[in-house]
Amino acid sequence: MSDPFEALLRSPSTPRSQELIHQSDAGERPVGLLGLNGASLGRLHDLGLESPPSFTVTTESWRLYRDGGRRLNATLFEELEAGLDALRRKLEADRALPSTPLLVAVRPGPPVPMPGMLANMRNLGLDDDSVAELSAVVGSGYADALYRHMLVRYAIVIRGLDAEMVSQAVSGVPPAVGSDRVKTLIAECCELPFPSGLVTQLAETAVAVWRSWDEGEAKRYRRAAGIADDLGTAFVVQAMVPVAQPSEQRSGTGLVLTRDPSTGAPQRYGEYLQRDQDQAPVADFRRRPRLAPAMRAHVPAAYRDLQGALEKLEASYRDLCSVKFRVDSGRLWILGARPVASTAAATVRIAVDLIDEGLIDVDTGLSRIPISALVQLQAPVLARGHDCDVLGRGTVVIPGVGIGAAAFDTHTAMEFGRAGVPSVLIWPEVPVRPDPELAAAMVGARGIVIASGGLTSHVALVTKGIDRPSVRDVPGLRVDPKNSLAVFGELTIRSGDPIAVDGATGRILAGTPQVVPVQPDTRIARVLQWCEERHRLELGEDLSDRFQVAREPAEVDGDAVLIDVEWTGPESVGAIRRMVVAAAERQVDSLALRFPGDLVRGDIPPLGGPWKAIEAADNCWAAKLLAARLCASRQEGFQRPAFGGSR
């Protein structure tokens, strides 16, 4: 324990009662313990897909940290050392890999998706000694550049230094000079200098990951998404594939989704960056070659292997998957894979297509469509022949229509939301690091405009999880956040000005255009038909004459009760559940549910009970889906449901 950081960080060891570190590829892989990323690694092993050596720091480690005064327990510190030793042995056993210092990436993965919320790092293990060792393999210029990039992220993400200050310190100077400047900043601004040694860097990164789980923006995101605070987060520690020479043409990194997450079309959606290390497609939006042309030109064999891997993964998950991968000297490595969220339109198409492909049955397909997805899809669309000025046209990220007051910073967007004013968030470019505050602001926005950003950028992925009408890469758009304005050619939009995002065409319009009702497409029509075949509930616009209205459990009384719960977000499901439990305890014969009037996000899972009716507007698509779901739960009988996600 030569590094002073260890003594500060560690608390005394305690008897180990739960699995803190998971290293086995075999056996059960509970998502609640390993998180989405950790659980996926075992699936890769089962499918015969090659992945770099790794281990998972479980959610039990987070609980130990939380319950131990938010300090890293000495027992876990020792387990981290043992896990790193195991990674070294596995890498040494692979004779095809060059001998380089052990570098690792940390990939947070809670049990449920929280895109862009948690701290992550790569190239941990670089310090003054190891960068000299790495230089002997890849050259000093490349090694110094990797070291500088790692130090910049460490200073910002792990130590919390101001990003602009750190960027200025490395601007316009050679990588080695930039590295020295960042280390000086860390020493001057923080209690401790930059730590040498992989285990100490990993320990500090672990604390940063857990700290990011408890930050205010992450908590607000969880409340909006209906995610419990006590789930905690796991993270994967994965060996970085030994870096190739910068001149190596057969190496690179990529991120690909098995289907288009915006439309659900059965086509690969992703990017491949030649000669870059992993995670670059997410962070670097300035270079974004499409997946197929780039890989076919430089690594055709790896591209064929990737296609086979994607088919295996989608067949295994039976869902849309996001896959991170690396190619090293023509050799394909799958870094991680997991199911991901998609837009409302894509969710419906993917469910119907997977049913047609025989991968899932109709009931499973219906269970995967959130109730709010049909609410969004039945939202009005822009009328033709409107008289609003077209400010610009970009690339559609998320379909739909978003109309609201222009906002150019997260504070204004959230202030609009608290005042009940719909907003459209206008952002200049994709941030290099995950921005929890930005993601939280997107939750409350009605639409999003991104002046520039790649397909698989953080913002593009986050908006797919939040599902707001979004447009990116708008030619001629100049955003000035400091002065709260955007210039579209000769037109200027200022904070608070009305603006509309048309996610069907990519247009951005000034003013408040007229909207008209939408008609179901063929896939939505099939979903509605399946719902009609499965439910026997009455759907009526006013049931209060035959059911006693109850807005809280104490009001549940009588033979027929209409549950009326105000929808404030996914957490409102808990209020509905408590009403159902009260009805069961008081032996209510008939239950009806007043369909929430503002169900713009979230889902209502099956809730067992004596359901007889749903009060909703005429031809409400989402009410038909909910009716089918409640009928299925009614047939299974009443159960006290436990909290859980929709997927």
Secondary structure in CASP SS format (residue, H / E / C, confidence):
PFRMAT SS
TARGET T0000
AUTHOR 0000-0000-0000
METHOD secondary structure of the structure
MODEL  1
M C 1.00
S C 1.00
D C 1.00
P H 1.00
F H 1.00
E H 1.00
A H 1.00
L H 1.00
L H 1.00
R E 1.00
S E 1.00
P C 1.00
S C 1.00
T C 1.00
P C 1.00
R C 1.00
S C 1.00
Q C 1.00
E C 1.00
L C 1.00
I E 1.00
H E 1.00
Q C 1.00
S C 1.00
D C 1.00
A C 1.00
G C 1.00
E C 1.00
R C 1.00
P C 1.00
V H 1.00
G H 1.00
L H 1.00
L H 1.00
G H 1.00
L H 1.00
N H 1.00
G H 1.00
A H 1.00
S H 1.00
L H 1.00
G H 1.00
R H 1.00
L H 1.00
H H 1.00
D H 1.00
L C 1.00
G C 1.00
L C 1.00
E C 1.00
S C 1.00
P C 1.00
P C 1.00
S E 1.00
F E 1.00
T E 1.00
V E 1.00
T C 1.00
T H 1.00
E H 1.00
S H 1.00
W H 1.00
R H 1.00
L H 1.00
Y H 1.00
R H 1.00
D H 1.00
G C 1.00
G C 1.00
R C 1.00
R C 1.00
L E 1.00
N E 1.00
A H 1.00
T H 1.00
L H 1.00
F H 1.00
E H 1.00
E H 1.00
L H 1.00
E H 1.00
A H 1.00
G H 1.00
L H 1.00
D H 1.00
A H 1.00
L H 1.00
R H 1.00
R H 1.00
K H 1.00
L H 1.00
E H 1.00
A H 1.00
D C 1.00
R C 1.00
A C 1.00
L C 1.00
P C 1.00
S C 1.00
T C 1.00
P C 1.00
L C 1.00
L C 1.00
V E 1.00
A E 1.00
V E 1.00
R E 1.00
P E 1.00
G E 1.00
P C 1.00
P C 1.00
V C 1.00
P C 1.00
M C 1.00
P C 1.00
G C 1.00
M C 1.00
L C 1.00
A C 1.00
N C 1.00
M E 1.00
R E 1.00
N E 1.00
L E 1.00
G C 1.00
L C 1.00
D C 1.00
D H 1.00
D H 1.00
S H 1.00
V H 1.00
A H 1.00
E H 1.00
L H 1.00
S H 1.00
A H 1.00
V H 1.00
V H 1.00
G C 1.00
S H 1.00
G H 1.00
Y H 1.00
A H 1.00
D H 1.00
A H 1.00
L H 1.00
Y H 1.00
R H 1.00
H H 1.00
M H 1.00
L H 1.00
V H 1.00
R H 1.00
Y H 1.00
A H 1.00
I H 1.00
V H 1.00
I H 1.00
R C 1.00
G C 1.00
L C 1.00
D C 1.00
A H 1.00
E H 1.00
M H 1.00
V H 1.00
S H 1.00
Q H 1.00
A H 1.00
V H 1.00
S C 1.00
G C 1.00
V C 1.00
P C 1.00
P H 1.00
A H 1.00
V H 1.00
G H 1.00
S H 1.00
D H 1.00
R H 1.00
V H 1.00
K H 1.00
T H 1.00
L H 1.00
I H 1.00
A H 1.00
E H 1.00
C H 1.00
C C 1.00
E C 1.00
L C 1.00
P C 1.00
F C 1.00
P C 1.00
S C 1.00
G C 1.00
L H 1.00
V H 1.00
T H 1.00
Q H 1.00
L H 1.00
A H 1.00
E H 1.00
T H 1.00
A H 1.00
V H 1.00
A H 1.00
V H 1.00
W H 1.00
R H 1.00
S H 1.00
W H 1.00
D C 1.00
E C 1.00
G H 1.00
E H 1.00
A H 1.00
K H 1.00
R H 1.00
Y H 1.00
R H 1.00
R H 1.00
A H 1.00
A H 1.00
G C 1.00
I C 1.00
A C 1.00
D H 1.00
D H 1.00
L H 1.00
G C 1.00
T C 1.00
A E 1.00
F E 1.00
V E 1.00
V E 1.00
Q E 1.00
A E 1.00
M C 1.00
V C 1.00
P C 1.00
V C 1.00
A C 1.00
Q C 1.00
P C 1.00
S C 1.00
E C 1.00
Q C 1.00
R C 1.00
S C 1.00
G E 1.00
T E 1.00
G E 1.00
L E 1.00
V E 1.00
L E 1.00
T C 1.00
R C 1.00
D C 1.00
P C 1.00
S C 1.00
T C 1.00
G C 1.00
A C 1.00
P C 1.00
Q C 1.00
R C 1.00
Y E 1.00
G E 1.00
E E 1.00
Y E 1.00
L E 1.00
Q E 1.00
R C 1.00
D C 1.00
Q C 1.00
D C 1.00
Q C 1.00
A H 1.00
P H 1.00
V H 1.00
A H 1.00
D C 1.00
F C 1.00
R C 1.00
R C 1.00
R C 1.00
P C 1.00
R E 1.00
L H 1.00
A H 1.00
P H 1.00
A H 1.00
M H 1.00
R H 1.00
A H 1.00
H H 1.00
V C 1.00
P H 1.00
A H 1.00
A H 1.00
Y H 1.00
R H 1.00
D H 1.00
L H 1.00
Q H 1.00
G H 1.00
A H 1.00
L H 1.00
E H 1.00
K H 1.00
L H 1.00
E H 1.00
A H 1.00
S H 1.00
Y H 1.00
R C 1.00
D C 1.00
L C 1.00
C E 1.00
S E 1.00
V E 1.00
K E 1.00
F E 1.00
R E 1.00
V E 1.00
D E 1.00
S C 1.00
G C 1.00
R E 1.00
L E 1.00
W E 1.00
I E 1.00
L E 1.00
G E 1.00
A E 1.00
R E 1.00
P E 1.00
V C 1.00
A C 1.00
S C 1.00
T C 1.00
A H 1.00
A H 1.00
A H 1.00
T H 1.00
V H 1.00
R H 1.00
I H 1.00
A H 1.00
V H 1.00
D H 1.00
L H 1.00
I H 1.00
D H 1.00
E C 1.00
G C 1.00
L C 1.00
I C 1.00
D C 1.00
V H 1.00
D H 1.00
T H 1.00
G H 1.00
L H 1.00
S H 1.00
R C 1.00
I C 1.00
P C 1.00
I H 1.00
S H 1.00
A H 1.00
L H 1.00
V H 1.00
Q H 1.00
L H 1.00
Q C 1.00
A C 1.00
P C 1.00
V E 1.00
L E 1.00
A C 1.00
R C 1.00
G C 1.00
H C 1.00
D C 1.00
C C 1.00
D C 1.00
V E 1.00
L E 1.00
G E 1.00
R E 1.00
G C 1.00
T E 1.00
V E 1.00
V E 1.00
I E 1.00
P C 1.00
G C 1.00
V E 1.00
G E 1.00
I E 1.00
G E 1.00
A E 1.00
A E 1.00
A E 1.00
F C 1.00
D C 1.00
T H 1.00
H H 1.00
T H 1.00
A H 1.00
M H 1.00
E H 1.00
F H 1.00
G H 1.00
R H 1.00
A C 1.00
G C 1.00
V C 1.00
P C 1.00
S E 1.00
V E 1.00
L E 1.00
I E 1.00
W E 1.00
P E 1.00
E E 1.00
V C 1.00
P C 1.00
V C 1.00
R C 1.00
P C 1.00
D C 1.00
P H 1.00
E H 1.00
L H 1.00
A H 1.00
A H 1.00
A H 1.00
M H 1.00
V H 1.00
G H 1.00
A C 1.00
R C 1.00
G E 1.00
I E 1.00
V E 1.00
I E 1.00
A E 1.00
S E 1.00
G C 1.00
G C 1.00
L C 1.00
T C 1.00
S C 1.00
H H 1.00
V H 1.00
A H 1.00
L H 1.00
V H 1.00
T H 1.00
K H 1.00
G H 1.00
I H 1.00
D C 1.00
R C 1.00
P C 1.00
S E 1.00
V E 1.00
R E 1.00
D C 1.00
V C 1.00
P C 1.00
G C 1.00
L E 1.00
R E 1.00
V E 1.00
D E 1.00
P H 1.00
K H 1.00
N H 1.00
S C 1.00
L E 1.00
A E 1.00
V E 1.00
F E 1.00
G C 1.00
E C 1.00
L E 1.00
T E 1.00
I E 1.00
R E 1.00
S C 1.00
G C 1.00
D C 1.00
P E 1.00
I E 1.00
A E 1.00
V E 1.00
D E 1.00
G C 1.00
A C 1.00
T C 1.00
G C 1.00
R E 1.00
I E 1.00
L E 1.00
A E 1.00
G C 1.00
T C 1.00
P C 1.00
Q C 1.00
V E 1.00
V E 1.00
P C 1.00
V C 1.00
Q C 1.00
P C 1.00
D C 1.00
T H 1.00
R H 1.00
I H 1.00
A H 1.00
R H 1.00
V H 1.00
L H 1.00
Q H 1.00
W H 1.00
C H 1.00
E H 1.00
E H 1.00
R H 1.00
H C 1.00
R C 1.00
L C 1.00
E E 1.00
L E 1.00
G E 1.00
E C 1.00
D C 1.00
L C 1.00
S C 1.00
D C 1.00
R C 1.00
F C 1.00
Q E 1.00
V E 1.00
A E 1.00
R C 1.00
E C 1.00
P H 1.00
A H 1.00
E H 1.00
V C 1.00
D C 1.00
G C 1.00
D C 1.00
A E 1.00
V E 1.00
L E 1.00
I E 1.00
D C 1.00
V C 1.00
E C 1.00
W C 1.00
T C 1.00
G C 1.00
P C 1.00
E C 1.00
S H 1.00
V H 1.00
G H 1.00
A H 1.00
I H 1.00
R H 1.00
R H 1.00
M H 1.00
V H 1.00
V H 1.00
A H 1.00
A H 1.00
A H 1.00
E H 1.00
R C 1.00
Q C 1.00
V C 1.00
D C 1.00
S E 1.00
L E 1.00
A E 1.00
L E 1.00
R E 1.00
F C 1.00
P C 1.00
G C 1.00
D C 1.00
L C 1.00
V C 1.00
R C 1.00
G C 1.00
D C 1.00
I C 1.00
P C 1.00
P C 1.00
L C 1.00
G C 1.00
G C 1.00
P C 1.00
W E 1.00
K E 1.00
A E 1.00
I E 1.00
E E 1.00
A C 1.00
A C 1.00
D C 1.00
N C 1.00
C C 1.00
W H 1.00
A H 1.00
A H 1.00
K H 1.00
L H 1.00
L H 1.00
A H 1.00
A H 1.00
R H 1.00
L H 1.00
C H 1.00
A H 1.00
S H 1.00
R H 1.00
Q H 1.00
E H 1.00
G C 1.00
F C 1.00
Q C 1.00
R C 1.00
P C 1.00
A C 1.00
F C 1.00
G C 1.00
G C 1.00
S C 1.00
R C 1.00
END
